[in-house]
């Protein structure tokens, strides 16, 4: 179910025109379903239409030309040119008119200066509005689509449902992904390209117009033309050189040589410039190598000096630790010596105080004995 739903939103576009396929909604019909398709098939098989034989075709480059349809009958060439100039420089603009009445047929062809401008208009001008009419834009299928048959001969693209002659495969009405089995053998027998199974596009994607092919023959012609120009230039230089040798005009010879061999000098100068660049690169490479060597030497020297510094730091740390330990031992010794000194002082003070007490006691005893003797003598004398 999901697969069929995905196929309903998948489309593909015709790369070449076949009348029977253009009349099919999914591009798999093998029989014409109306008289117009049958007429277009006859014109295609008999070769009655020449897309390059229209004398009214404008421009020299179909890759820079756009088809503009659904125009209003009141739109003029000036209005069309002004509206399409928003996307690039318009070189030519032709509004197709009725051959008898001269009224507008509702479509036109616009040629741009470059293929880039045409691509921009192809992407942005589609479904834009000119004179209250929504236009459609497509590339020049008359000259770029193989097997093209115009609408007046039963072919074309698009159309209205009321006419019963809808044509599919274009930008406005693409082919839908087929839901029924594809008759590949019948399509191959009729020369109808089969649907691109697995390579369908979304109906919201913009199909890309055909691009200009860069053929090998054009390159060969360009090379042959350049070779002819160089050979004629060499012949002219040889003739001028012989004439200068006869006349002995060295100055004119230098001028002719510079004029005819300016390209050679430019090439040689470019070669010298490349040689100088290579020489500069070699010098830069040698300088970088020497700088790297110097950096490595410095790094190794720094590593050695770093090891020495670390050794010095270890030695200084050892000495500092030793000094700290010795100072702590001295401090502990000083503390013990101070405490012993204090104990000795306290003992000495105790002994001194004891002696003082003893002496004081002796003096008191002696004074009391002296008083008793004096009192005894006084008593005897009385």
C-alpha positions as CSV (number, residue, x, y, z in Angstrom):
1,X,0.0,0.0,0.0
2,X,2.8,2.4,0.9
3,X,4.6,1.4,-2.3
4,X,1.6,2.4,-4.4
5,X,1.2,5.6,-2.5
6,X,4.9,6.5,-3.2
7,X,4.3,5.8,-6.9
8,X,1.3,8.2,-7.0
9,X,3.7,11.0,-6.0
10,X,6.5,9.9,-8.4
11,X,6.8,11.3,-11.9
12,X,9.2,11.3,-14.8
13,X,9.8,13.5,-17.9
14,X,10.3,12.7,-21.5
15,X,13.8,13.1,-22.9
16,X,12.7,12.4,-26.5
17,X,9.3,12.9,-28.1
18,X,7.1,9.9,-29.3
19,X,3.4,10.7,-30.2
20,X,2.0,7.5,-28.7
21,X,3.9,7.9,-25.5
22,X,3.0,11.6,-25.2
23,X,-0.7,10.6,-25.3
24,X,-0.3,8.2,-22.4
25,X,-0.6,9.3,-18.8
26,X,2.1,6.9,-17.6
27,X,4.1,6.6,-20.8
28,X,3.3,2.9,-21.4
29,X,0.6,3.0,-24.1
30,X,1.4,1.1,-27.3
31,X,-1.6,2.2,-29.4
32,X,-2.8,5.8,-30.4
33,X,-6.0,6.6,-28.5
34,X,-7.2,9.5,-30.7
35,X,-6.9,10.7,-34.3
36,X,-4.5,13.6,-33.4
37,X,-2.0,11.1,-32.0
38,X,-2.4,9.0,-35.1
39,X,-1.8,12.1,-37.3
40,X,1.3,13.0,-35.3
41,X,2.6,9.4,-35.6
42,X,2.2,9.6,-39.4
43,X,4.1,12.9,-39.5
44,X,6.9,11.5,-37.4
45,X,7.3,8.3,-39.3
46,X,7.1,10.1,-42.7
47,X,9.5,12.9,-41.7
48,X,7.0,15.7,-42.7
49,X,8.1,18.1,-40.0
50,X,11.5,19.8,-40.0
51,X,12.1,21.7,-36.7
52,X,15.0,23.6,-38.2
53,X,13.1,24.7,-41.3
54,X,11.0,27.4,-39.7
55,X,12.0,30.8,-41.1
56,X,10.5,32.7,-38.1
57,X,12.7,31.0,-35.6
58,X,14.6,33.7,-33.6
59,X,18.2,33.6,-32.4
60,X,21.2,31.5,-33.2
61,X,21.5,29.6,-30.0
62,X,18.6,27.3,-28.9
63,X,20.3,26.7,-25.5
64,X,19.7,30.3,-24.6
65,X,16.1,30.4,-25.8
66,X,12.9,29.9,-23.7
67,X,9.4,29.0,-24.6
68,X,6.8,31.2,-22.8
69,X,3.2,30.0,-22.8
70,X,-0.3,31.0,-21.5
71,X,0.3,34.6,-22.3
72,X,-2.5,37.1,-22.2
73,X,-3.8,38.3,-25.7
74,X,-3.1,41.8,-24.6
75,X,0.6,41.2,-23.9
76,X,3.0,42.9,-26.3
77,X,6.7,42.3,-27.1
78,X,7.7,45.3,-25.0
79,X,5.8,44.1,-21.9
80,X,7.2,40.6,-22.4
81,X,10.8,41.9,-22.8
82,X,10.4,44.0,-19.7
83,X,9.0,41.2,-17.6
84,X,11.6,38.7,-18.7
85,X,14.5,41.1,-18.3
86,X,14.3,40.6,-14.5
87,X,16.2,37.3,-14.9
88,X,18.9,38.4,-17.3
89,X,19.7,40.3,-20.4
90,X,17.2,39.6,-23.2
91,X,18.7,39.5,-26.7
92,X,15.5,38.8,-28.7
93,X,11.8,38.3,-28.0
94,X,9.3,37.1,-30.5
95,X,5.5,37.0,-29.8
96,X,3.9,34.4,-32.1
97,X,0.9,35.9,-33.9
98,X,-1.9,34.7,-36.2
99,X,-0.8,34.7,-39.9
100,X,-4.0,36.3,-41.1
101,X,-5.4,38.5,-38.3
102,X,-2.0,39.3,-36.5
103,X,-3.5,38.6,-33.1
104,X,-1.4,37.0,-30.4
105,X,-1.4,33.2,-30.2
106,X,-0.7,33.3,-26.5
107,X,3.0,32.1,-26.6
108,X,6.4,33.5,-27.4
109,X,10.1,32.7,-27.6
110,X,12.7,34.7,-25.6
111,X,16.4,34.5,-26.2
112,X,19.0,35.5,-23.5
113,X,22.5,36.7,-23.9
114,X,23.9,33.7,-21.9
115,X,22.9,30.2,-20.9
116,X,23.2,31.1,-17.3
117,X,20.5,33.8,-17.7
118,X,18.3,31.3,-19.5
119,X,18.7,28.8,-16.6
120,X,17.7,31.5,-14.1
121,X,14.6,32.4,-16.0
122,X,13.7,28.7,-16.5
123,X,13.7,28.1,-12.7
124,X,12.2,31.4,-11.5
125,X,9.8,32.6,-14.2
126,X,7.6,29.5,-14.2
127,X,4.1,30.2,-13.0
128,X,4.8,34.0,-12.7
129,X,2.2,36.5,-13.7
130,X,2.3,38.8,-16.7
131,X,-0.7,41.0,-17.4
132,X,-2.9,39.1,-14.9
133,X,-2.1,35.8,-16.6
134,X,-0.1,33.0,-15.1
135,X,2.5,31.9,-17.6
136,X,4.5,28.7,-18.0
137,X,8.1,28.5,-19.1
138,X,10.0,25.6,-20.8
139,X,13.1,25.2,-22.9
140,X,13.1,25.3,-26.7
141,X,11.8,21.8,-27.4
142,X,11.3,22.6,-31.0
143,X,15.1,22.5,-31.6
144,X,16.4,20.6,-28.6
145,X,14.0,17.7,-28.2
146,X,14.5,14.7,-30.5
147,X,11.4,13.7,-32.5
148,X,9.4,16.8,-31.7
149,X,6.0,17.2,-33.3
150,X,4.2,20.6,-32.8
151,X,0.6,20.9,-31.6
152,X,-0.8,21.9,-35.0
153,X,0.2,18.4,-36.3
154,X,-1.3,16.5,-33.4
155,X,1.7,16.5,-31.1
156,X,2.9,19.1,-28.5
157,X,2.6,18.9,-24.8
158,X,-0.1,20.0,-22.2
159,X,-3.5,20.8,-23.5
160,X,-6.9,21.1,-21.8
161,X,-9.2,18.3,-20.5
162,X,-12.2,19.7,-22.4
163,X,-10.4,19.1,-25.7
164,X,-9.7,15.4,-24.9
165,X,-6.2,15.8,-26.4
166,X,-3.9,15.9,-23.3
167,X,-0.2,15.4,-23.9
168,X,2.1,14.2,-21.1
169,X,5.8,14.2,-20.5
170,X,6.4,17.9,-20.2
171,X,7.1,20.2,-17.4
172,X,3.4,21.1,-16.8
173,X,2.0,17.5,-17.1
174,X,4.7,14.9,-16.4
175,X,4.3,11.1,-16.8
176,X,3.1,9.4,-13.7
177,X,4.9,6.3,-12.4
178,X,3.1,3.3,-13.9
179,X,1.0,1.2,-11.5
180,X,0.4,-1.7,-14.0
181,X,3.0,-4.0,-15.5
182,X,5.2,-2.3,-18.2
183,X,5.1,-4.0,-21.6
184,X,8.9,-3.7,-22.2
185,X,8.9,-5.8,-25.4
186,X,6.2,-3.8,-27.1
187,X,7.8,-0.5,-26.1
188,X,11.1,-1.7,-27.5
189,X,9.4,-2.8,-30.8
190,X,7.8,0.7,-31.2
191,X,10.9,2.6,-30.3
192,X,9.3,4.1,-27.1
193,X,11.8,4.7,-24.2
194,X,10.6,2.7,-21.1
195,X,9.9,4.4,-17.8
196,X,13.0,4.8,-15.6
197,X,12.2,2.4,-12.9
198,X,13.9,3.3,-9.6
199,X,14.8,6.8,-10.9
200,X,11.5,8.6,-10.6
201,X,11.4,12.2,-9.5
202,X,9.0,14.1,-7.2
203,X,6.4,16.2,-8.8
204,X,7.8,19.2,-6.9
205,X,11.3,18.8,-8.4
206,X,12.4,21.0,-11.3
207,X,13.5,19.0,-14.3
208,X,16.8,20.3,-15.7
209,X,16.9,21.5,-19.4
210,X,19.4,19.9,-21.8
211,X,22.9,21.3,-21.5
212,X,25.3,22.1,-24.3
213,X,27.6,19.2,-25.1
214,X,31.4,19.9,-25.4
215,X,32.3,17.5,-28.2
216,X,35.7,16.3,-29.1
217,X,35.3,17.6,-32.7
218,X,34.9,21.2,-31.4
219,X,38.1,20.8,-29.4
220,X,39.9,19.4,-32.5
221,X,38.6,22.3,-34.7
222,X,39.8,24.8,-32.1
223,X,43.2,23.1,-31.9
224,X,43.5,23.1,-35.7
225,X,42.5,26.8,-35.9
226,X,45.1,27.7,-33.3
227,X,47.7,25.6,-35.1
228,X,46.9,27.4,-38.4
229,X,47.2,30.7,-36.7
230,X,50.6,29.8,-35.2
231,X,51.9,28.5,-38.5
232,X,50.8,31.7,-40.4
233,X,52.4,33.8,-37.6
234,X,55.7,31.9,-38.0
235,X,55.7,32.4,-41.7
236,X,55.0,36.1,-41.4
237,X,57.8,36.3,-38.8
238,X,60.2,34.5,-41.1
239,X,59.4,36.8,-44.0
240,X,59.8,39.9,-41.8
241,X,63.1,38.6,-40.4
242,X,64.5,37.9,-43.9
243,X,63.5,41.5,-44.9
244,X,65.1,42.9,-41.8
245,X,68.3,40.9,-42.5
246,X,68.6,42.4,-45.9
247,X,67.9,45.9,-44.6
248,X,70.0,45.5,-41.5
249,X,67.3,47.0,-39.2
250,X,68.0,45.3,-35.9
251,X,65.5,47.5,-34.1
252,X,62.6,46.5,-36.3
253,X,63.7,42.9,-36.0
254,X,63.4,43.2,-32.2
255,X,60.0,44.9,-32.5
256,X,58.7,42.1,-34.9
257,X,60.1,39.5,-32.7
258,X,58.4,41.0,-29.6
259,X,55.2,41.4,-31.5
260,X,55.1,37.9,-33.1
261,X,56.7,36.0,-30.3
262,X,55.1,37.8,-27.4
263,X,53.2,34.6,-26.6
264,X,56.5,32.6,-26.6
265,X,58.1,35.1,-24.3
266,X,55.1,35.0,-22.0
267,X,55.4,31.2,-21.9
268,X,59.1,31.3,-21.2
269,X,58.5,33.9,-18.5
270,X,55.9,31.6,-17.0
271,X,58.4,28.7,-17.2
272,X,61.0,30.9,-15.5
273,X,58.5,31.9,-12.9
274,X,57.7,28.3,-12.3
275,X,61.5,27.5,-12.1
276,X,61.9,30.4,-9.6
277,X,59.0,29.1,-7.6
278,X,60.6,25.7,-7.5
279,X,63.9,27.2,-6.5
280,X,62.2,29.2,-3.8
281,X,60.5,26.1,-2.7
282,X,63.8,24.2,-2.5
283,X,65.4,27.1,-0.6
284,X,62.4,27.2,1.8
285,X,62.6,23.4,2.2
286,X,66.4,23.7,3.0
287,X,65.7,26.5,5.4
288,X,63.0,24.5,7.1
289,X,65.2,21.5,7.4
290,X,68.1,23.6,8.9
291,X,65.6,25.2,11.2
292,X,64.3,21.8,12.3
293,X,67.9,20.6,12.9
294,X,68.6,23.7,15.0
295,X,65.4,23.2,16.9
296,X,66.3,19.5,17.6
297,X,69.8,20.5,18.7
298,X,68.5,23.2,21.0
299,X,65.9,20.8,22.3
300,X,68.6,18.2,23.1
301,X,70.7,20.9,24.7
302,X,67.7,22.1,26.7
303,X,67.1,18.5,27.8
304,X,70.7,18.1,29.0
305,X,70.6,21.5,30.7
306,X,67.2,20.6,32.2
307,X,68.7,17.4,33.6
308,X,71.6,19.4,35.1
309,X,69.2,21.9,36.5
310,X,67.1,19.1,38.0
311,X,70.2,17.6,39.5
312,X,71.1,21.0,40.9
313,X,67.6,21.4,42.3
314,X,67.9,17.9,43.9
315,X,71.2,18.9,45.5
316,X,69.8,22.2,46.7
317,X,66.7,20.4,48.0
318,X,69.0,17.9,49.8
319,X,71.1,20.7,51.4
320,X,68.0,22.6,52.4
321,X,66.5,19.5,54.0
322,X,69.8,18.8,55.8
323,X,69.9,22.4,57.1
324,X,66.3,22.2,58.2
325,X,67.0,19.0,60.0
326,X,70.2,20.3,61.6
327,X,68.4,23.5,62.6
328,X,65.6,21.4,64.2
329,X,68.2,19.4,66.1
330,X,69.9,22.6,67.2
331,X,66.6,24.0,68.3
332,X,65.7,20.8,70.2
333,X,69.2,20.8,71.8
334,X,68.8,24.5,72.7
335,X,65.4,23.6,74.2
336,X,66.9,20.8,76.3
337,X,69.9,22.9,77.3
338,X,67.5,25.8,78.3
339,X,65.4,23.5,80.4
340,X,68.5,21.9,82.1
341,X,69.8,25.4,82.7
342,X,66.5,26.4,84.3
343,X,66.6,23.3,86.5
344,X,70.1,24.1,87.6
345,X,69.2,27.7,88.3
346,X,66.2,26.5,90.4
347,X,68.4,24.1,92.3
348,X,71.0,26.8,92.9
349,X,68.3,29.2,94.1
350,X,66.9,26.6,96.5
351,X,70.4,26.0,97.9
352,X,71.0,29.7,98.3
353,X,67.7,30.2,100.0
354,X,68.4,27.3,102.3
355,X,71.8,28.7,103.2
356,X,70.3,32.1,103.8
357,X,67.7,30.6,106.0
358,X,70.4,28.7,108.0
359,X,72.5,31.9,108.4
360,X,69.5,33.9,109.4
361,X,68.6,31.2,112.0
362,X,72.2,31.2,113.3
363,X,72.2,35.0,113.7
364,X,68.9,34.8,115.5
365,X,70.2,32.2,117.9
366,X,73.4,34.2,118.5
367,X,71.4,37.3,119.2
368,X,69.2,35.5,121.7
369,X,72.2,34.0,123.5
370,X,73.8,37.4,123.6
371,X,70.7,38.9,125.1
372,X,70.5,36.2,127.7
373,X,74.2,36.7,128.7
374,X,73.8,40.4,129.0
375,X,70.7,40.0,131.1
376,X,72.5,37.5,133.3
377,X,75.4,39.8,133.8
378,X,73.1,42.7,134.7
379,X,71.3,40.5,137.2
380,X,74.6,39.5,138.9
381,X,75.8,43.1,139.0
382,X,72.7,44.1,140.8
